[in-house]
Amino acid sequence: MMTELNQLLERARKIVRSQSAEAMALATQAGELARAASDAQGESLALTIYAHGYFMFGRSQEAKDTLLQALVIGEGRDIGTARGEALQLIARVAYTLGEYERAADCWCACTELDRSQVRMAERIQAHIGLGQLCYAHDHYELALAHHRRAAELAEADDDPHLTSTSLLNIAADLIGLQRCGEAADALKQALPLVRADQNYQFEAEIFSLFGQIRLIAGEIEAARMSLMVALKINRLHINTWGESSVLLRLAQCSLAAEEVEMATEQLARARALAEAMGSTPLLADIHAALSRLAELQQEPAVANEHREQAAALRQQLRASADSPRYATLELRLAPD
């Protein structure tokens, strides 16, 4: 029979992506119960879920600090699979902040942990994360291989959430490879899974990716329609990263239509959100868009300044590409 602590943890884990504030409240209750019972694993899991809530609100530093607390508990006591959950989320936070080598270390560690220390879910997410690192370095074929491996493991584990996660990443990889028809097919496959799971974050991302596909095809108004749906969902559920990303894509639509005033407003908001989160990848893309905006405004000096900032940020992100750890990412495709 499931204990009250386990019920709280399970409920909090299930809703943390869509109802972050409520999940954090449940995680607080779970943490108090775990401490009273001297349950190290339960306390660590509660902290990890609480950190996930911080992450969803774009509060990356608080998320990192909370996750370190979860791992500190495990230094002297057995926390079981809580170790894998904390490492996986630390990697996600590091990835969002552009700390790619640290993200790689944590995701690789998840693939190397004993089965008693990591759930299959975290192994699958580690493949997804390693694929995202490959994507960030423009290695789309390798990214696709990791994400397809993650999809295989998720389907074998009968995990519709991670299956849809893998499909969304597969779609992004295919867009990077200019295989937009296949990308659209992957998104159509993911949509019913996402809606059945009531995962609003992923539903927003699906509409955002459809918007990207339509923008590539030159269908600006259709792209805007998809992106506005994504923006509404992200704002309703306070997904800060999602809102910033969609605003950037809406600004790209405005730039394609040479609508300077609208692009200016969209990029200003996107930049403010990205700077508040400390998201280097988003900021690099935003500065590139600001460069294009300045060109339309016939301000070559400003355009060049933003171009240089975008280049510097991308160089910072890609500095880890030559690290020994990054060179081993392809090896992670071996069967788990």
C-alpha distance (Angstrom), angle and dihedral (degrees) to the residues before:
residue distance angle dihedral
M1 . . .
M2 3.79 . .
T3 3.81 113.0 .
E4 3.80 123.4 -132.6
L5 3.81 89.4 -106.0
N6 3.80 92.9 53.6
Q7 3.80 91.2 46.3
L8 3.80 91.3 53.1
L9 3.81 92.5 47.5
E10 3.80 93.4 47.0
R11 3.81 93.2 48.3
A12 3.82 92.3 46.4
R13 3.81 92.7 48.0
K14 3.80 91.3 49.9
I15 3.82 96.5 52.5
V16 3.82 102.7 32.0
R17 3.82 93.4 100.1
S18 3.82 95.3 50.9
Q19 3.83 105.2 23.9
S20 3.78 102.0 30.0
A21 3.81 98.9 163.6
E22 3.81 93.0 51.6
A23 3.81 90.8 46.0
M24 3.82 90.7 52.9
A25 3.81 90.4 51.6
L26 3.81 90.4 51.2
A27 3.82 90.7 46.7
T28 3.82 89.7 53.2
Q29 3.81 90.3 54.1
A30 3.80 90.5 47.1
G31 3.80 91.7 49.8
E32 3.80 91.7 52.9
L33 3.81 91.6 50.5
A34 3.81 91.6 46.9
R35 3.81 93.4 50.8
A36 3.82 91.0 48.5
A37 3.81 89.0 52.6
S38 3.85 94.3 42.1
D39 3.83 87.4 -121.3
A40 3.83 103.7 158.8
Q41 3.78 94.9 -177.7
G42 3.80 93.1 49.8
E43 3.80 91.6 48.2
S44 3.80 91.9 49.7
L45 3.81 92.2 48.3
A46 3.80 90.8 49.5
L47 3.82 90.8 52.0
T48 3.80 91.0 48.0
I49 3.80 92.4 52.7
Y50 3.81 90.1 46.3
A51 3.81 89.1 51.9
H52 3.81 89.5 50.2
G53 3.79 87.7 57.4
Y54 3.81 90.4 52.9
F55 3.81 88.5 49.5
M56 3.82 92.1 52.7
F57 3.82 89.1 53.5
G58 3.82 90.7 52.0
R59 3.81 92.9 -110.5
S60 3.78 95.7 134.0
Q61 3.80 99.6 163.8
E62 3.81 92.5 53.2
A63 3.81 88.3 47.9
K64 3.82 91.5 52.9
D65 3.81 93.0 47.7
T66 3.81 92.2 49.5
L67 3.81 92.7 48.3
L68 3.79 91.0 51.4
Q69 3.82 87.8 54.7
A70 3.81 88.3 54.0
L71 3.82 91.6 52.6
V72 3.82 93.4 44.5
I73 3.82 88.5 60.1
G74 3.80 87.5 57.3
E75 3.80 94.1 54.8
G76 3.79 92.0 81.4
R77 3.80 102.9 20.4
D78 3.79 139.3 43.7
I79 3.80 109.6 -98.2
G80 3.80 95.8 171.3
T81 3.79 115.8 -161.6
A82 3.82 91.4 -1.7
R83 3.82 85.9 84.2
G84 3.80 92.1 62.0
E85 3.81 92.6 46.0
A86 3.80 92.6 51.5
L87 3.82 93.6 46.2
Q88 3.80 91.8 48.8
L89 3.80 92.8 51.9
I90 3.82 92.7 44.6
A91 3.81 86.2 55.8
R92 3.82 91.6 50.8
V93 3.80 92.1 49.9
A94 3.82 91.2 47.1
Y95 3.81 90.4 48.9
T96 3.81 91.5 52.3
L97 3.80 89.8 50.7
G98 3.81 91.2 49.7
E99 3.83 93.0 -111.1
Y100 3.79 91.1 137.7
E101 3.79 100.6 164.7
R102 3.80 91.8 52.6
A103 3.80 89.7 47.3
A104 3.80 90.0 51.6
D105 3.81 91.3 50.0
C106 3.81 92.4 52.9
W107 3.80 96.1 43.6
C108 3.79 92.2 47.1
A109 3.80 88.5 49.3
C110 3.81 88.9 54.9
T111 3.80 90.0 56.7
E112 3.83 90.2 49.9
L113 3.83 100.8 46.7
D114 3.78 119.8 109.0
R115 3.83 113.9 -101.7
S116 3.80 89.8 -108.8
Q117 3.81 89.2 63.2
V118 3.80 102.7 44.8
R119 3.80 135.5 39.2
M120 3.79 121.0 -133.8
A121 3.81 86.7 -110.5
E122 3.81 91.0 64.9
R123 3.82 92.0 46.2
I124 3.80 89.0 53.3
Q125 3.80 91.8 47.0
A126 3.80 89.4 49.9
H127 3.82 89.6 58.2
I128 3.79 88.9 47.8
G129 3.80 90.1 50.6
L130 3.80 94.3 47.1
G131 3.79 87.7 50.8
Q132 3.80 89.6 52.0
L133 3.80 89.6 52.9
C134 3.80 89.7 52.4
Y135 3.82 88.9 48.6
A136 3.81 90.8 51.1
H137 3.82 88.5 55.9
D138 3.84 91.0 48.6
H139 3.83 92.6 -109.4
Y140 3.80 92.2 134.9
E141 3.81 97.9 163.0
L142 3.81 92.3 53.6
A143 3.80 90.2 44.4
L144 3.80 89.0 52.5
A145 3.81 91.0 51.1
H146 3.81 91.8 53.0
H147 3.79 92.8 46.5
R148 3.79 93.0 48.2
R149 3.81 88.6 50.5
A150 3.81 88.7 51.6
A151 3.82 90.1 50.0
E152 3.82 91.1 51.9
L153 3.81 92.2 50.6
A154 3.82 92.2 45.4
E155 3.79 93.1 51.2
A156 3.82 90.8 47.4
D157 3.81 88.9 50.4
D158 3.83 90.4 47.8
D159 3.81 91.5 -124.1
P160 3.83 110.0 150.3
H161 3.82 92.9 -177.8
L162 3.79 94.3 57.0
T163 3.80 90.8 39.5
S164 3.81 88.8 58.0
T165 3.82 90.6 43.7
S166 3.79 89.4 54.6
L167 3.81 92.3 46.8
L168 3.81 92.1 52.7
N169 3.79 90.4 52.1
I170 3.81 91.2 45.4
A171 3.81 87.9 54.1
A172 3.82 91.4 51.3
D173 3.83 90.8 49.3
L174 3.80 91.2 50.2
I175 3.80 90.6 49.9
G176 3.82 87.5 53.2
L177 3.81 87.9 52.7
Q178 3.84 90.4 49.5
R179 3.83 90.0 -115.4
C180 3.79 93.7 130.4
G181 3.81 96.7 156.7
E182 3.81 91.0 58.5
A183 3.80 89.5 44.1
A184 3.81 91.1 55.1
D185 3.82 89.6 50.2
A186 3.82 90.6 53.5
L187 3.81 90.8 50.2
K188 3.81 91.7 49.9
Q189 3.81 88.5 51.5
A190 3.81 91.3 50.6
L191 3.82 99.0 45.5
P192 3.84 98.9 75.6
L193 3.83 90.6 46.1
V194 3.79 90.9 51.1
R195 3.79 94.0 47.4
A196 3.81 92.1 47.5
D197 3.82 87.9 52.9
Q198 3.85 90.8 45.9
N199 3.79 88.1 -131.0
Y200 3.78 102.1 163.2
Q201 3.81 94.2 178.5
F202 3.80 90.8 59.4
E203 3.79 93.4 42.4
A204 3.81 88.0 56.1
E205 3.81 90.5 49.0
I206 3.80 91.4 51.1
F207 3.80 91.3 54.4
S208 3.81 89.4 44.7
L209 3.81 91.5 53.6
F210 3.81 91.1 46.5
G211 3.80 86.1 53.0
Q212 3.80 90.3 52.2
I213 3.82 91.3 50.3
R214 3.81 91.1 50.3
L215 3.80 92.1 47.1
I216 3.83 90.1 52.8
A217 3.82 87.5 52.1
G218 3.81 89.6 53.0
E219 3.82 92.6 -112.9
I220 3.81 95.0 135.5
E221 3.81 99.7 169.0
A222 3.80 93.0 45.4
A223 3.80 88.7 48.7
R224 3.79 90.8 51.6
M225 3.79 91.9 51.2
S226 3.81 91.7 54.4
L227 3.80 92.7 44.1
M228 3.81 93.6 49.2
V229 3.81 89.4 55.6
A230 3.82 88.8 51.1
L231 3.82 91.6 47.8
K232 3.81 92.5 51.0
I233 3.80 92.2 51.0
N234 3.81 93.3 46.7
R235 3.79 93.0 49.9
L236 3.80 93.0 45.6
H237 3.80 91.0 54.1
I238 3.84 97.0 35.3
N239 3.79 97.2 -118.1
T240 3.81 99.4 164.1
W241 3.79 98.1 -176.2
G242 3.80 91.1 46.8
E243 3.80 92.2 50.2
S244 3.80 92.7 50.7
S245 3.81 92.4 46.9
V246 3.81 93.6 49.3
L247 3.81 92.2 46.6
L248 3.81 88.2 54.4
R249 3.81 90.8 53.1
L250 3.80 91.3 46.3
A251 3.79 87.8 51.9
Q252 3.80 89.1 52.4
C253 3.81 87.8 55.1
S254 3.81 89.7 50.4
L255 3.81 91.3 48.4
A256 3.81 90.7 50.2
A257 3.82 88.1 53.3
E258 3.84 90.2 43.0
E259 3.81 91.2 -122.4
V260 3.78 97.1 153.7
E261 3.80 101.2 178.1
M262 3.80 94.2 50.5
A263 3.80 92.4 45.5
T264 3.82 90.0 50.6
E265 3.81 92.2 54.7
Q266 3.80 94.1 45.0
L267 3.80 94.7 48.3
A268 3.81 92.9 46.2
R269 3.80 90.9 55.8
A270 3.82 93.3 42.2
R271 3.81 91.0 50.2
A272 3.82 93.6 48.6
L273 3.80 91.3 52.5
A274 3.82 93.8 44.7
E275 3.81 92.2 49.1
A276 3.82 91.2 48.5
M277 3.81 89.2 53.6
G278 3.80 93.7 41.6
S279 3.81 89.9 -128.5
T280 3.80 106.4 167.7
P281 3.84 95.6 -176.2
L282 3.81 93.0 54.7
L283 3.80 92.4 43.7
A284 3.81 91.1 53.5
D285 3.81 91.1 54.8
I286 3.81 92.1 43.1
H287 3.82 92.1 53.7
A288 3.82 89.0 50.4
A289 3.81 89.2 53.4
L290 3.82 90.6 46.3
S291 3.79 88.2 54.1
R292 3.80 90.0 55.6
L293 3.81 89.8 46.9
A294 3.80 91.4 53.1
E295 3.81 89.7 50.5
L296 3.81 89.8 55.1
Q297 3.80 88.4 49.8
Q298 3.81 88.8 51.0
E299 3.80 93.4 -119.0
P300 3.83 102.8 135.1
A301 3.81 95.7 173.1
V302 3.81 92.1 53.8
A303 3.80 90.6 44.5
N304 3.79 90.8 53.4
E305 3.81 91.9 47.9
H306 3.81 91.8 54.5
R307 3.81 91.0 43.8
E308 3.80 90.2 54.7
Q309 3.81 91.9 47.6
A310 3.80 90.7 50.7
A311 3.82 91.0 49.1
A312 3.82 92.3 48.3
L313 3.80 92.4 50.5
R314 3.80 92.2 47.8
Q315 3.79 90.8 48.8
Q316 3.79 88.4 51.9
L317 3.80 90.4 51.2
R318 3.79 94.1 47.5
A319 3.79 95.3 45.6
S320 3.80 88.5 95.7
A321 3.81 92.8 57.7
D322 3.81 91.5 92.2
S323 3.81 95.4 46.3
P324 3.83 118.1 116.9
R325 3.81 90.4 -121.2
Y326 3.81 92.7 55.3
A327 3.80 89.8 49.7
T328 3.82 89.6 60.6
L329 3.81 96.6 54.8
E330 3.81 92.5 96.7
L331 3.80 89.2 57.9
R332 3.80 90.2 63.5
L333 3.80 90.2 77.3
A334 3.80 90.9 81.5
P335 3.85 113.1 115.1
D336 3.82 113.1 -81.3
